[in-house]
């Protein structure tokens, strides 16, 4: 912001960082899906989707965390406040988002509801969420049956395809949260009838305790929610509600209805189990607790709303009066008493103030000249990140052994999944990739999340990067956990790069943070060099490296007798890693000379890796591209000539040295000595063409870069109207074939959803546009321009005859990616939702954006997870021109 002025929200962030106020204590930390997760899977075969399906979720208690719609909770998720709805037609309450389990979808798991994260602030002082709920019966069975009928060559059958939104027959439900204080939460629910006729809806804001008491012998202390005067009383919490429209408060227990689910021989722990409120509202059963007490309670509003009209419901959840650090605040008793007597006296005032403060905060983040369309993309992408913070609880040792109060799980589960990660004991709020499709952290995803989130809350971003490096996450070997489906899988090592980005966005002065992550990453870097360089030749393996099915063979499961794959992407990631640790060491060396020695180590590491990548077979000079190499058992090598992002990761391995090494004579002398001993290392040092000192370390020389980019910038190749494709469209007519172990394998160009379930994924890296590597490539092009100058141009697009500078090209690539979310030419539909005019053109829908996992390589249609504001939120960095 100009001068020293800080917005009110910035001040809250600073107070939270300094632990002066607990503004982050309560937040939208509730997953949209907890069923079908590894944590809830106690099966013998590891089939998480089948063991805990959607239809069990309303009746079965979760062991590790909760899910809900528009949910808020505290840091330990001891309680949850969320929303339930009933349109009078469905056979169960809408308490959570519906979607297909992985085996049910013709392209894997897929959320089928339509909801959006429209706004949010880092301290969650203001959050806005929106959902469109059909007035007709929700077509659960139709969605399952039609997607089961369709094959992998067919598109997914979506809710909009069913016609359930025809004639506007749906509810627009908006949840606005505002904080009057760290532990004083206001909830405003706005329910609009978008249809042509008067309609009825039940709205049930629900408060419950996560079940923490059932797992041990003896049973733990069980909390209770009771009826108050216009309020639900839950220990120190009071949920006040206006009684005018409330027909009743309904109570049950967060306990499994085992009799309903498992039949004869099963017993219930409570006479009023988890689904009792559902059965009372939907079926008219006398199932709720008449004593009005339990561990789950709903306030029921039955609303009749005329067409085009809205109803507003107001609730307020407040703590008993403790201040943010647990001390009794002055006049707290009087303040709480006032809220209990007049909980809504200042409600509208607080709501308006927090929304205005959120506007001021985001105005400070956005460039002043940003147009309305890009401002919307920026704000909603950042909002999605605030809503993607989730409570993640998973103690692997206990999960493997089972709970004392229950029968032991089937033996051998550790051989199926995560048996080597028994030290991992997570109970933290983490930025997740997607609250429904990916409600669990992934190591390299989280790095990208932090790069974007640091624009609004660098303190939280730093804490996230430190978290996965802590001893209860990182393996004793130094390996970082990948994701709960297989912690031992290998993700690209992006944490160092993210730490540097966050460090710079935070002002570039928190050397304690930088040193903290540096020392932990040293251990991880050593793990990579010890375990993923089988040939000890500085060419690395690693498996699929987050790129799923991009390769012709499964790089994670290649049998040893078939050989090994030396990977262009893995090798380049290690070059990037070495450069990032070099930059960290040089930055820290200006404050502690001891880091000069280790800086030399990473300079040497980088040059060895770069030399190997360029001279040991990954580079194809006749094809001007980098490829994986299959080394057969007899030592012969075969280049896997697929033009893909695998061969573009080397372009991201660059570092501008200007200023970093100044004033570090020992480092400079050691580098000169190393080059005298190994003169080939100088091939990776590129001087500024206008003279001066060495300015750039890069794996790809400027000469080779120009040749590589000729392939990339071909619009019949990797350049799409909406960014760089993951595989060149050239393979549409020229598939790559290879025989491995007597089996023929092929890679061609698939612009949309995957037509194969190989390699364990429902996503497709064989043609679509993905944000993470696009953003890194854009940043590297700007680095190269800083070294080569604007005079260095390449033809862009290839064959156009137009020469452009690398910075100008980076800007154009960013514009192509941003255009996925902005209106088309002449105000036409945005590319990411063009398949559905309802989503991209209808006035009630068009300003609500989905941030998809990836995008069709030809049309830009959004695909995969629809709330992937994990790495697709990188669009915010592109808008801010901060991709590096």
Helices and strands as residue ranges (DSSP letters): H 8-17, E 26-27, H 48-51, H 54-57, E 69-74, E 79-86, E 99-100, G 102-104, E 110-111, E 114-120, E 126-134, H 140-149, G 159-162, G 166-168, E 170-181, E 184-193, E 199-209, E 225-228, E 231-234, E 237-241, E 246-252, H 258-262, H 276-283, E 293-294, E 296-305, E 310-318, H 332-341, H 347-365, H 372-387, E 389-395, H 396-401, H 413-416, E 425-431, H 443-467, H 495-505, H 511-531, G 560-562, E 564-566, H 568-589, H 595-615, E 619-620, E 625-626, E 628-631, E 637-640, G 645-647, G 649-652, E 654-656, H 665-677, G 679-684, E 685-687, E 694-698, H 702-712, E 719-720, E 723-724, G 729-732, E 736-740, E 743-747, G 758-760, H 771-788, E 793-795, E 803-805, H 806-818, G 819-821, G 825-827, G 831-833, H 837-841, E 854-855, E 862-863, G 872-874, H 875-879
